[in-house]
């Protein structure tokens, strides 16, 4: 029996109240054990118990997991958590004090560690020892690592203090040989100019200078060149670059050398080094790779600086940081920055997880700090900051962008605003300043600040022009402004054109250089014009100009070829982002732009944009009206659409292909707004109501050539509503005085009055007949809806309750439910079992403005609502007392006033004040599978089975991936069903439920599942089930931290034949290899294990796969069986080479998710791995390259499972909101669908506006 929970400490402070309410929430959920809560929340029982302990505020993630596990409302608790956290920071006794004057933080932030920081540099002790050992044996050493791997800190704070010899430390900059001379001159007490001349004269002279310094110290000299890649990014003089490289190599290879050289190089510049033969030779056996820190090294780097400075780091924070940083490339500067910001938000002397979450974690802390600092600047200062950052960035040529050190003379530092900007950036530790220069604190800022990345992609060619202009200005000033160094000709023309667009980007010195160039060019042009008077000089001049033109052309061609690739990549990313932004408002154009971007540069961003095109229901815009569109109506056969508009017309459209609507006839005759339109039951007549006071009927037997309108009635006021009975030629109208009139339209040319209905006290907005034509409903400005007996021409009942105008009414297909829409911002459902006494069933409150229209789908289970909030919304009303919102359809840019379904339910039509109608594809990519979390999915033969927290399994027919249909619901479970599998022959369903049962069912006929066969009743909270590929075995999680094998020779009587022991906690997931000979299991003990089950009755353990730092929630084999993927609560996906299962080993880590990874699945060809996470994303990974392939659009809630369909490219994802979303993961198939549905085609003007500089090439023929 579990021990009772510790009583809360007495008191009424917010933290204690928070903990008490968490406990009350748990009680309201039936007081589940913390072990049970842990299973639901995917956190340990101890963590959840501590969350309600009242001694400290739990993290936000733990709080929300606790709340969800208890059935609470996460949004409310998130607000409350922030309130308590804020109050604790304001009022708590252990709130962080203001930093004292001179107080030194234990962390350096984005900047690299320097020699003075050696006392707080931890985690790299083994690597430092290795470097020192290698350096004692070798004279040349190349330290390679990715940006952000910690190379600079390793060299400056690790190696340099450990070396006893004299050290010359330098970064190359734009003039590496000059920088080297300056550093040696300072050490030797000489003039740098003389040394520079020596170094330039012969490469041997650098070694001689080192020998001179070594003789003084009677030892060797160690030359450390940090950020060696600057030799390639900043140094534009190829001769100086070659001399510098030659001097370094020669200094270490000359007989009697007293020089040892250490280079710090980014790995993406490795191939640049290979272009220098002597450098490549020196590096052959002299490389040390700086890889990611181990878990223990990360712990040391996180904790030791704080502990040594008298601070404490919460264990939970250490674990979280290790989990966030493990496997992340270039994470160390981001980690250091996040720690610095967390220290600034410490509570007393403790660095807390709450503080870490408040700064946005590793991923967002840099962006949060950068944006926060940027936001404090004035508009002019923000423009200056933009220019400063752009100047401090060197654009990569096939490599990542890098930081660039700039001198203070490059900026107008005497301006007050410039000084303010530099001060603010330095205070936030985004840049570093000294007496001579300014630079970005770390290149991680370039990667981690979205605004800076956007600046860098906007005009990369322009940035290169500016950089060349800056360098030319430097050169001009260095030769005492010799006019011969000024720009002329093509270079001047390019610079002048750029400056005309970016005038504010120029510094005063650059402007002076450009003005001087223009003045010299003008003077030379004047002189040339005078010389043209002499023929011989003219000929000579023409010859010179011809040569110049040829040279300029050749230069332009080379420049264009160099820039094209980078331009295409940057432009593709930009266009993909634009396509995403306009996907709702202009779907056809967005789809074609996404496809154009992908074909321009098929990278991950562009691929994501293409695959995301159909992530929400696609809509086709119907354009042609010149005023607001009030109403849409469909002919009963669904082939013709009618629209009514403020432009005084109604229009007819052929919508047999809803993606390519074709205009037919125009109904013109009303003198003002046409408010309403309706089709007769036979589809041959249309009625319209106008604000000119008339109701008209039109012969549309030939919709391309409609007959003239016949006036049915005319009023002094406005006619608002018309509706035809589906049971015959009866027309109902509603007018401004609230009267309903009925007309017999057997002869549409001569409609006859058939009765009046009175009772409303204000105008009638809308009318609707029941499917059998026996009832009529009306919506009125008197805030009521009324139900009428059509046959008796008498009132029946009144629906009262709305507090605003009622705009719309609709009957369900069975006539038992009425829906209403109102200006009170609600839609409501009413029980019409007794039409004389409508009873309210529920209220739908998702709209944020007036609700204008309602319509039932043909199945009666779906309701559409539209409103002034510019959206249409779909609802599941299968249980009208508990309606559930399915999806929102944004895209219209004006109020949405009308909605109607096609007869087959596959298309939804809407009308809007934005002067368009839209045709939406249904059901869209997501189906409402469950009324609570959908937690698992499994495919069979044309069938998808899903399990959920609502205690049912649902079977969905999947013959048409675009329109899956639920065919059966399997109930009888006492708790959630998150273990689901279908046998390879498609005839058997296996389930594992939290009600401690495991069952088999016959689903040979998916519409009639057979009775359950309960074959196991485990005591532990386990549910994993999996069939072997031949269907003869079933593997399940078992009691006692085991897995079990079952013989299915008789599926009515499964027999347990083996027990797999070895795990130290429950098994959560399992999978068979494609050949059925290996079983993978994994779970709560953070390990995966491989078992030989080729002889099922005597399985044996093959391998234990370690590396995850938290629970493993999913395992999956690749189709060829050579790779295993595992994923879990540590947010990591690990790949394992299992070609030889007994010698399985890790082969890669895929990092990118920001929360628990719940599921992984391989595509049919094994080239792509899909993963679903609590961070609400589904990510696709290129398995061979071990890199992101695409990111599918964010879901509305956490993703529990991903599973590929048998076709190998359609992906199903189960989501915590109860939906199952289907996604196309093959970009070629997505492209084909885009071209099939996108209309109209992109125009030349749209192309040039979005893809400037690219020739018009529509992506779809």
N, C-alpha and C positions, 0 to 999 in steps of 0.2 A: 504494500500500500504506500503510495507516495506520501512524503512528509508534508505537513501543512505549510502554507506560504508564510514567510516571516512578516509579522505585523509591521505596518508603516510607522515611522517615527512620528510622534505627536507634532502638530503644527498645521497651519493653513496656508503655507507659502505656495506659490504657483507650481513648483516642482512636485510637492507632495500631492496637491490636488490632481495634477496631471497623472501621477502614478495611480492614485486612487481611482480615477476615471478609467484608466486602462484596465484595472482589475474588475471594475463594474462591467466594462464591455465584455470581458472574458466570461463573467458570470452570466450575462444576458445571452451568450453564445452556448450555454449549457455547461459552463465550467470545464472545458476540455483540459486534459493534462498538458503540461508544457512540452512533453514529448510529442503529443498529438499536434500541438500548435507548431512545433518545429517542423514536422512533416509537411504541414500546410504552407508554412511561411518560408521554408528552406533556410532557416537559421537554427542554431543549436538551442536546445532547451534552456541552457544556462544563460545565453544571451537574451532570450525573451523574458526569462524570469528576472534578470537584472534590469530589463527595461521598465518593469513595473515595480522595481524595488524602492524607488523614491530617493535614492542616494545621489544619483547623477542623471542628467538628461540623456536619454538614449539618442543615438544618431537618427536622423530623419529616415534613412532607409529601413532601419530596424523598426522604428515606430510604425511606418506605413505597412510593413510586412505583418506586424502584430495585429494592426487594425484590420487588414484584409483577411487574415486568418480567422478573425472573430466576426467577420461579416459587417464591420463598420464602414463608414463613408470616408475614404481616404482624403478627399478634398478638405473636409471640415477639420480633420486631425492635422493635416499639413499646415493650415492656417494657425491652428492652436500651437503646434510645435514651434513655429516661427515666433509666435507671441511669447511663449515661455522662454525660448532661447534669447530673444531680444531683452526680455525683462531680467534674465539672469545676467546678461552682459551689462545692463544699466545699473542694477541694484545689488548684485551679489557681492558678498564680502571678498570673494576671490576673483573679482573682476580684474582685468588687466590694468595695471597702472599706466599712466602716460610714460612713454620712454624717457628715462632720465638723461640729462645732458651727458654726452660722452658714452652712453651705454652702448656696448658693442653686441650686435646680434650674433647668435651662434652659427648662423647660416649666411652664405654670401649672396644668395639669390641668383639672378641670371648670370652675373659676372663669373669669370673663371677664378679659381683659387690662385693666389699669388704666393711667393715664398714666405711672406709674413703670415699666411694662413695655414702653415704646415701643422700647427697645433690643433686645428679643427678639421683636418683632412683625414677622413677615415674610410675604410672599406677597400682600399687598393693596396694594402700592405704586401700581399703576395706578388702583385704585379710590379710594384716598386722594387722589391727584392730581386725579381727576375731581370728587370731592366739594369739594375746596378751590376748584377752578375754578368749579363751579356756585355755591358759596356766595359767591364774590366778585361774581357777577352777579345773584343772587337773595337775597331776604331770608327766604324760607321754603323749606324743603327737607324732604321726607319720605323717609327711608331705610327701605325695605321689604325684608324677607327672612324666610324660614322660620325657625322655632325651630332653633337650632344652626347657622345659616348664618354666624354671626360678627358680627352687627350691633353688639352691645355692645362687643366688642373693637375693631371698626373705628372706632367713635365715640370710645372712651376712649383707646385706645393708638395709633390712626392719625390721626384727624381732630384731636382736641384738641391734641396736641403740635405739629401743623402750623399751627394757627391762632395768629396773633400778637396778635389782639385779646383783651380780657378774656373769660373764659368762665364761665358759670354752668351747672354740671352737676347734674342732679337726676333722680331717678326718682319718679314721681307718688305711689305708695303709696295708702293709703285716703283721704288728705286732700291732694289734689294742690295746691290753692291754698295751703294751710298750708305744705306742703313748699317751694313756690316762695318764699313769704315768708321762710321760715327761711334759704334759700340767699342771697337778695338781701340780707337783713339782715346776714348774716355778711360779705358783700362790702362793704357800705356802712357797717358799724359802727353799725347802728341796732337798735332793739328789734323783734323779729319781730311782736309783737302789733299794733303800730301799722301796720306794713306790711300785715298780713293784713286789717285793717279797710279800708285803702285799696284793696287788690286786690278785696275783696268789694264795696266801694261802687260801683266803676265799672271796666270792663275797660281803660279808657285808662290807669289808674294803673300798671299793670305796665310799660307803655312809658315812662312818666315816670320810674319807678325805674331802668330801664335807661339812660335818657338821663342821669340823675344820675350813674350809674356811668361812663358813656361820657365825659361831660364831664371827669371827674376824670382819665381816661386819654387824652382827646382822640382817641377812636376809637369804633368800634361795639362793641356787646356781643353775643356769641354765646351764645344759650341752647340748651343741648343737653338734650333730654328723652329719656332712655334708657328703654326698656321702657314706651313710651307706652300699651301695651295695658292697663297696670294701671289706667288711667282707667276702663276698662270692667269689669275683673275685680275690683278691690279697692274702688273708690270706689262706694259705694251711694247717695250723695247726688246725685241728678240735677241739682239746682240748682248745687252746687259744681262738678260735672263741666262743666256748660254755661258757668259763669263762667270756669273755667280755660281751656277751649278758646277762649272769646271773647277772653280776655285775651291769649293767645298770638297769635291771628290779628290782633287790633287792634294789638298792638305792632309788627307788621311792615307794616301798611297805613296807619297814621296818617301825615299829612304831616310831613316832617322826622324820620321814624323813624330811630333809631340802634340798632335791634334786628334781629338775624338769628336765626331759630329753626330748629333741626334736630330732627326727631322720629325716633326709632328705633321702628319698628312691625312687629310680626309680621304676615305676609301674611294669616293667617287672621282678622285683625281689620280687614281692609280695609273690609269692608261696614259694620262698626260706625262707622268714620270717616264713611262716606257719610250716616249719619243726622243729621249736623250740617252744615247747609247751608254755613255760612261756612268750616268746615274742608274740606269737599269742594271748594269753589271754590278755596281756597288750594292744594290738592294737585293741581289739574288739570294743571299743567305743571311740577310741582316734585317729581317722584318719581325716586328712584334705586333700582333693584332690586339687591339683593345676591344674586348667583347663586353656584353652586358654583365652587370654585377650578379653574383649569386644571391640567393635569398639571405644568407647570413651576412654577406658583405653589405647588402642594402640595409639590413637592420643596424649594422655598425654605423653606416653613413648617416642614418636617420637619428639614432639615439645618442651616440657618443658626443657629438658637438654640444647638444643640449645638456647632457649629464655633466660634462666637464665645466660647463658654464653655470651650473647650479640649477638647472631646470629639469623637469620630468616630462616624459612623453607617454601618454596613455598607451597601454598595450593594444587597445582596439585601434588606435590611430596608427601604430606601427604596423599592425597586421593589414590594415586597409591600404597604407602606403606601399607596402611590399606587394600586395595584390595588384594595385594600380600600376606599379612601375615594372613588375616582372614581365619580360618579353617585349616591352615597349621600346622601339628604336628611338635613340636620341632623347631619352627621357630625363637624364640626370640634371641638366639645367632647369627643366620644368619642375622636377622634384625639389631642387634647391629653392626655387622661387616659391613654390607652394609651401614649403617649410618656413621660409622667411615670413610669408604673409600669415601663416598660422601662428608663428611666434608673436607677431604683432597683435594677434587676437587671443593670446593666451589667457587663461584664467589663473591669476596668481602666478605661480611658477610652473604651471602645468600646460602643456600643449595638448589640446583636446581634439577629438574627432569632430565635435560640433564646430570648432573654429575652422578646421580643414574644410568641412562641407560648406561653411559660410563663404570661403574664398573661391569656391567652385571646383575644388579638387585639382589634380595635376593637369587635366585636360583644359580646364577653363580658367585657371588662376591667372595665367599670363594675359589672356584676352581680357579678363575682368579688370586687372590692374591697368592695362594699356587703355582700355575704353574709359575707365574711371578717370585716369589722368587726362586723357584727351578731352573728355567732357568738361573739365574745369577751365579749359582755355577759351578765350574769346574767338570769334569767327576768324579774325585776322591771324591770331596766334595758331589756330588750327591749320590754316593754310601754310603757315611757316613750318609747323611740325611736320606736315605732309612732305614739304620740300626737303626738310632736314633728313627724314627717314629715307626718302628716295635717294638722296645724295650718299647716305651711309650704306647703301646696298649695291653690291656688284652683281650684275645680271649674269646668270649662268649660261654657258654655251653647251647645252647637252648635259649640264649638271645642275644641282640645286643652286639657287641664288645664295650669295654669301655676303657677309658683312664687309664693309669697306671703311677703313679709317680715313677721316678727312681732317685737314688742318683747319684751325680757326679762321685763317685768312680766306677760306673758301666761302665763309658765311659773312654776312653783314653783322658781326657781333657787337658793333657799337650801337646798334638799334636796341631800344629798350625792350621791345616785344621779343626779339631774338634771345636776349639774355633771360627773360622770364621763361620762355619755352624751354631753353636748355636747363635752367634751374629746376623746373618742374619734372622734366624727364629724368634728370640725374637724381632728384630726390626720390623718384619712384623706382630708381635703379634700372631703368630701361636703357639708359645710355651711360657711358663712362666718360669723364672729362679729365683732362690734365692741361698743363700749360701750353702744350703744342697741338693737341689733337682731340678729336671726338669720335666715338664709335659706338655702335650698338652693343649692348652688354653681352648678348649671345645670339647666335644665329637661330636659336630656338624661337626667338621673338618673331623672326621672319616666317617661320612655319606656324607659330601658334596664335598670331593675331590676324584674324580674318580681314580686318580693314586694311592692314598693310599689304596682305596678299592681293586684295582687290586693287589697291593703288598700283601694284607692280604689274598687274596683268592688263591694266587699262590701255597703256600706250608704251609697249616695251621698245619699239623702234625709236619713239621720241625720247625715251630715257637714255638710249644709247647715243643719240645725237647730243643730248645735254652733257653726257659724260665726256664725249670727245671735245665738246666746247670747253668744258672745265679744264681738261688736260691741256688744250691748246692755249688757254689763258695762262695757266701756270708756266708753260714753256715760254710764252711771249714775255712775261714779267721776269723770268729768269735770265733772259738775254737783254735786259734793260730796254724792253719794248721795241726791239728791232722790227721795223715794218715788214721785213722779209718773212717773219714768222706769222703774219696775219693770214686770215682766211681769204681765199679767192675762189672764183669760179663755182664749181659744183658744190664744194664743201660750204661755201658761203651761202649759196642759194638754199641748200638743205637747212642750214642753221637759221637763216632768215625766215624761212617758211615755218619752221618749228617755233621760233621765238614769237612770231605773230600770233600763234595759238596759245602760247604758254608764257606770256610776257612777265607775269608775276613770279615765275620760277627763276628768273635770272638774278644773280647777285649784281652789286654795283660794278665790281671788277669785270664780270663777264659781259655786262652791258657795255662797259667801256671798250673791251676788246672787240665786241661785235660792231660797235659804232666806228671804231678805228678801222676795222676791216672794210666796212661799207664806204668810209671816206676814202680810203686808199683805192678801192675798186672804182669809185666814182672818178677820182683823179686820173687813174690809169685809163678809164674809158674816155675821158675828155682828151687825153693825150693821143689815144689811138684814133679818135675821130679826126684830130688835126692831121695825123699822118696819112689818113686815107686820101688826101689830095694828091699824093704821089703814087703812081701806079705800081712801081716796083715794091714800095713798102706795103701797098695793099695786098699784093700777091704773097709777100712774105708773111703778112699778118694772117691771111687766109690759110696758109700752110700750117702756121702755128695753131690756129684755131681748130683746123681739121685734126691735127695730132691730139690736141686737147680733148676734142669731142670723142675721138676713138678711145683715148685713155679713160675719159669719164664714163663712157658707155661700158667699157670692160669692167671698171670699178663697180658701176651700178649693178651689172649682171652678177658679179661675184657677191656683192652685198645682198642682193635679192635672194640668191640661192642659199646663202648662209641663214638669212632671216626667215625664209618661208616656213621651215619646219617649226620653229619656235612660235612664229606668228599663228600658224594653224592650231598649234596646241593651245595657246592662250585664248585664241578666238573661239575655239571649240568649247572650252570651259565656260567662257562668258556666255556664248549662245545657249549652251545647255542650261545655264542658270536662268537666262531670260525665258527659255521655253517653260521651265518649271514655274516661273512667276506668272506667266500668262495662260497656264494650262486650264484654269477655271474659266477665265473670261473669253478666251479665243482658242478653243481646243484644237481646231483644225490647223491653224497657223502654228500653235505650240508644238503639235506633233511633228509637223514637217520641219520646223527649226531643230527640234531634237534630233531628227533623223539626219538632217544636213550636218549638224555638229558631229554626229557619230561618224559620218562618212568622211568628214574633213580630218578628224583625228579620233580614231576609235579607242579612246582611253576610258578609264573607269567612270569618270564623271559623265561623259557623253553617253556611255553605255547605260548608266543608271537612268539618265533622262529618257532614253528610248524605252527601256523596260518599265519605267514608271508612267508611261503615257496612259495606260488603261488601269491604273491603280484605283481610280474612282470611276463611277459610271461615265462613259464617254457621251458627250452631247453634240449634236449637230445643230448649228444655228440656222434659223429660218428667217431670212431678211427680205425686205421689200416694202414694208410699211414705213411711212414717214411720221407717224405719231405713235403714242403708247399703244401697246397691244393689250386689250382688255380680257379677251376670252379666247380659248381654244376649244374646238369641238371636233370629234371624229365621226365620220360616217360609220354606221354599225359594222360594216365589214373591215374597218380600219385602214382602208386604202386611200381615203381622201381626208385631208385636214382642212378645217375652216378656222379662220382667225378674224377677229373683229377689233377695230382700232379707232383711236381718236382722230385719225386722218380722214374719217368719214366713209371708210370702205370696209367691206369684209372681203377676204380673199380665200381662194381655194387652192389646195396644193396636193399634188400626187405624192404620197408618202409610202408607196409600195416598197421602195428602197428607202428606209428612213435616214440613211446616210447621204442620200442625194435627192432631197426633195425638189420637185419640179413645179414651178408656178403654173396654175391653170387659169381659171376665170377670176374676174374682179366683180364684186357686187357693189355697184355704185348707184347712189340714189338718195341716201340719207343726207340731210343738210348739216349734220354735225356729228358728234361722237357716236360711234356704233358700240353700244355697251355690251351686247350679248348676242350670241349666235347659237343655233341648235339645228341638228339634223332630224328629219322625220324617221320613223321606224324602217321605212323602205329605202331610205337614203336618197330619194329623188327630190326631196323638198328641203329647203333651208329657211329658217325663220330668223329675223334679226330685230333687235330693239334698239332705238336710237334716242338721243337726247333732243332730237327734233320733234319728239312726241309721237312718233309713228312706230308701229310694228309692221314689218313687211315679210312676205313669203316669196320665195324664189324657186323657180323650176331649175334644178341642177341635174336633170337626167343626163345631160352632157355637161359635166363640170367644166370643160374647157370653154363652153359657150352657154353660160347660164341665161335663162330668160329674164325678162324685166321684172322688177319687184312689184308685187301687188300689195297695196296698203290694206292691212287688216283692221287697224284702228288708229285713231289719231286723237291726241290729247293736247290740252293747253300746256301741260307740263311735260315731264320727261318719261319715256318708257324705259324701264330698267331691265326686265328679265323676260325670257322666253324659254319654254321647254316643251318637247314633244313626248307624248306617251309612247312607251315601247310596245304597247299592245294595240295601237291603231292610230288613225289620223287625227288624234285629239291634240290641240295646241293649247297651252296655258300661257298667260301673260301676266306680268305684274307691273304696276305703275306707281307714280309718285304719291297717290293718295292712299295706297295700301290695298287697293282692290285687285283681286285675281279674276281674270276673265278666261273663259274656255271657248274654243272655236273648233268646229268640225271642218277639217281641211281635206275631206274626201275629194273635193274638186278644188285644188289649190288656187285656181283662178277666181273662185268665188267662195271664200271661207264664210261659214255661217256661225253666228253666236250660239253657244251651247251651255251658257250658264255663267253665274258670277258667285264669287266667294268673298265674303267680307268678315272682318274681325281685327285685322291689323290697324294700328293707329298711326303708322308712318309708312314711308315708302318701302316697297318690296325689292330686295337686292337680288334674290336668287330663287330659282324653283327647281325641284327635282321630283320625278316620278319613281315609284318603286318598280322593281323589275317586272312585276305582273300588271302594272298599270292601275292597280286598285287604290293606291294611296298617292297623295301629292303632299310634298313638304315645301314650306316657304320660309325664307329668311328675311327679317325685317329690321329696319332702323329702330323699331320700338323695343329692341333688345330681346325679342322672342323668336322662336321658330314654332311654326304651327303645322299640324298634320291634319289632312283633309280626306274625307271619304269621297272618291271621285264619282262613284256610281250614284251615291245619294246626294251629291253636291252639298255636303254638310261638313261642319268642323268636327274633329275628333278630339285632339288633345293639344296642349300648349307646353312647349319645353321652356321653362323659365329657370334662370340662374345666371345667365350671362350679365355682365355689368356694362357692356358696351354694345354698339350696333352689331347685329348678326349679319355676316356677309355671305355665308354660303351654307348649303345643306347637301347631304348625300345619303342615300340608302345603301346599306350593305346588300349584296346580291340576294341573300335569303330574306331580306326585308325586316329582319328582326332587330337591327341596330340602325340608329340614325347618327350621323356625324354632323357637327356644326362648327363654324369658324366665326370668330368674333374680333371686334376691335379691342376687347379686353385682354388681348394677347394670348388667348387660349383657344384650343379646339376642344370639343367635348363629345363624348359618346353617350348615347341614350338608349335604354332598353325599350323596344317597341312591342314587347310581347302583348301588351295591352296598348294599342295606339291611342286610346283615349286618355291614357295616363303615362306619358313618357317619363321614365325614371333615369336620372343621371347615373352612369356607370363609372365614368372616370373623366379626368381633365388632363389634357396634353399641354405641357407648359414650356416646351423647349424654345419656341420662338421668342425673340426679344423685341417684337413689335407687333403691330396689328396682324392678325391671321386673316387672310383674304379668301382662301379656297380650300375645300376638302374633296377627296375622291377616293372611293374604294377600288382596290384591284379586283380582277375577276375571280380570284380565289376567296375573296372575302376576308382573308387574313392580313392583308396589307392595306394600309391607309396612307395616302399622300396628303400633305398639308403645305400651303405656301403662304408667304407673308411679306410684309413691308421690310423685313430684315434681309431681303434679296435672296432668300433661300427657298428651296423645296426640301421637305423632309419626309422620309419614309418611316413607317411605324409597323411593328408587329402587333396586330390587334386580335390574334387568335383567341386570347383571353381578353375581352374588351374591358374587364375590370382592372386589368393590370397591363396596359399597353407599354410597349418597349420601343424606344427609338432605335431604328436600324442604321440609318445614315442620313447625312445632310448633303444636299446637292447644291453647292455654291457655284457661282459663275455668272448669273445675271447681275447686271450693274444697276438695276432699278428694282422697284417692288415687283414681286411675282404675284399676279392677280388671278391666275386660273390654272387648273391642272386637270388632266384626264388620262386614263390608262387605255392602251389598245386592248382589244378583246383577248389576245393571247397573253397579255401581261408582260410582253417582252420590251415594250416601249412606253415611255411616259412623255406626254406633251405638256409644256408649260408656256404661259404667256406673261410678258413683263413690260413694265414701263420703260425699259431700255430700247423699245421699238422692235424687239425680236421675239420670236417664239423659239423653243428648243425641243429637240427630240432626244430623249435620254435612253441609252441602252440599259435594259434591266435583265437579270437582277444585279448586274455589275459584278465586280470581282469578288464580292463577299456575300456570304449567305448567313442568315441567322440560324445557326445550328443548335445553340443551347441558350437557356435563360440565365445561366451563370457561366463561370469560366469554362471555356473549351480547352481541355488539357492534353488531348492526344488524338492522333488520327492514324488510320491504316487503310491502304488501298487493297481492293480485291479485283475481281474481273468485272470492270464496269461499275464498281461499287466503292464508295468511301464510307468507312465507319469512323465516327467521332465519339469520344467520351468526354463527359463534363462533370462539373461540380453540381449540376442539377440532378444528379443521380440517375441519368439515363444514358444509353448509347443510341445514336441515331444513324440510320443507314441512308445514304444518299446515292441516287442513280447518277452516274457520271459519264453517260454515253456522250453527252455534249458538254465539253468543258465550259462553254459559255453560259450554260443554263442548267446547273446541277439541281436535282429535285429530290427532296426528302421523301422517302418511300416507306419508312418504318421507324417506329420508336420502341426501343427495348427498355422496359422499366423493371421494377421489382428490386432494385438495389437499395440498400439502406444508407449509402453514403456515396461520395464521388467515385466516378469510374475513370481512372487515368491509366489503366493498363488495357490496351486494345490491340488485337492482332487478327488478321484473316489468313487462313491456310492458303498455301500456294494454289490449290485447286479451286479456291474461292467458295468452298462449300461450308466452311466452319468458322465461326467467330469465337475467339477466346477473349475473356475479359478478366481483369483483376481490379477489385474494388476495395475502397477503404472500409467497407463493411466486413472485411476479413473473409471474403469469399472469392474463389476463382472458379470460373464457369466456362463451359463450352455450349455453343448453340448451332443448330443446323440452319444455315442461311442459303441453302440451295435456291430457294425462292426468297429473294431479299425483301419482298413485300410482306412475307409471312414468316418471320423468324420462328424457329422451333422452340420448345421449352428448354429451360436451362438444365445443364448437367453440372452440378456442383462437385468438383473433384478435389478441392482443397479448401481448408478453413484455417489459414495461418493466424497465429496469435499476434505476430508483429505487424507493423504498419507498412505493408509491402504490396506491390501491385504489378510488377513487371512480368510480361509474358512475351514469348517469341516462338514462332514456328521454325523448324529446320527447313531448308530449301526443298527437301523431298516430301515434307509434310508428315513424316513418320514420327517426329519427335516434337515435344513442346518443352521449352525451357521456361522456368518461372523463378522468381525470387522466393526464398524459403525462410522459415523460422531459423533463428540462431545464426544470423549473418551468413546464410548459405544461399546457393542456387540449387534447383532441383531439375532433373530430367524425367520426362514422362513418355511412356510408350503409348502411341495413339493407334495401335492396330485396331482396337475397338474404341471408337470415339465416344461411345456411350459409357465406356468404363476405362478411362485412362489409368495407367499403372505407373507408379513411381518406380524408376529403375536405378536412379543414382542420386547421390547427394555430393555437392561440390563445396568443400570446406576450405577456408583460408582467409576470407575477408574478416576484418576486425569490427565491422559495423554492417548495417543492413545494405543489401544489394538494391540499387535503385534502377538500374538499366542493364539490358543484355542484348546481344545480337549474335547470330550465326554468321560465319564466313560464307561466301557464295558457294563453296564446294561442300559445305556442311560439316567439315572435319574439325573446325575450330569454333569455340564459343568464347565470346568476350563478355565479361561481367565487370561492373563498376558500381561505386556507390559512395556511401557516407564516410568511408575510411580514407578517402582521397586517392585511392589507387584503382587501376584497372588490372584485370587479370585475364590471361589467355589459358584455355583448357583444350586439351586434345579429346574430342568426343567422337573420334572415328570408330571407337568401340564403346557405344553409349553406356553399357553397363559397368565399364571400368574406366571412367574418365581420369585423366591425369593433368596435373598443373604443368604448364609450359613456361609461363613468364609472368612476372609482376611488374607492371608499368607504373613508375613513380615520377612525379614532377609537378602534379597539381597540388595546390596548397589548400584546397577546400573540396567540398563534395563534387563528385562527377555525376552529372545528370544525364549524359547521353553518350552513347558509343555508336559508331557506324563503320562498316567495312566498305571499301571501294568496290566497284563491280568486278575488278580483276582479283580482289582479295589480297592485294599486296600492301595496301595502306589501311590503317585504322585511324579514325578521328575520334577524339574524346573532347568533351566540353563540360564546363562546370561553373561553380559559384565563384571561382577565382577570376572569372571573366576571360579566361584563356581558352583557346582551342589548340590542342596539340595533335600533331600528326606523327604516326609511328610506322616505321617500316616493319611489316610483319610478313615479308616474303618467306622468312624462316621464323615461324612463330616462337620457336624455342630460343631464338637469339634476337627477339624484337628489340628495337631501339628507337629513340626519338629521332624524327627527321625534319621537324619544323614546328614553329609556333605562329599562330595567326592571332594577332592582337588588334583590337579596334572597338570591340563592344565596351560599353561603359557600365554594364550591370551584368548580373548572372546570365550565363549562356545556358539555355535550357535544352537545346536540341540541335543536332547536326544531321545532314543527309547528303549523300552523293548523288549527282545527276546520273542519268542513264549511261553516259559515256565516261563517267568518272573524272572528267576534266574540271568540273566545278563542284565546290562544296557549299551547301547552304547552311546558314546558322540562324537560329532565332533566339532572342534575348529579352530579358526583362527591361532592357533599355528601349523597347518598343520597335526595334528594327529587325529586319531580316537582311542579312548580308550574304553576298555571294563572293567566293574566293577562288582564284585561279590556283588549282592544286599544284601544277607543275612549277609555277613561278613563286608560289608561297606569298601571293600578294592579293590585295583587293581586286575583285572583278567587277562588282557593282554593289550598290546599296539600294534596296527597294524602298519605296516611300514609307515613312513612319506610320505605324499602326496607331489605332486609338487607345491601345492598352498593351500590357505585357504579352509577349509572344511565348507560348508554352511549347509548341512543337512545330517542326517543319517536316514535310514528307513529299518526295517526288511521286508523281503519278506514273503508271506503267509506261507512258509515252516517253519518259525520261527528261522532259523539259518543262512540264507544268508542275508548279510547286504549290502545295497546300500548306497553309500556316494556320494553326489554331491560336486564338487570341483570348485574352482574359475577359473581353467584353462579350464572349459567347459566340463570336463569329468565326467562320472559317474563310480565309481569303485565298483566292487562286491567282497565281502570278505566272506570266510567261517569262521564262528565264533565257530563252534563245533570242538574241537580238535580231537575227535574220527573220525569224517568224514574226517578231514584233514589228519589224520594218514592213513586212508584207501586209500585215493588218493595217498599219498606218496608211499605206498607199491604197488599201481597199476602202477605207472609210473616210479619209480626210477630204473634205470639200468645203469651200472651193480650194483649188490649188494656189500655192503661194505665188504672188505676183512679182514682177521684176522690181517694183517699188518697195514691196515688203522685204524682198531679198536684200536689196542694197542698203536698206535701213538697218537691217540686223546683221548682215555679213558684209560690211564695207570692204572694198578692195578685192573681193572674191567674185569672179565672173558668175553671172546668173546661170545656175544649174539646178533646177528644181529636183528634189530628191525622188519625187514620184513622177512617172511619165504621164 
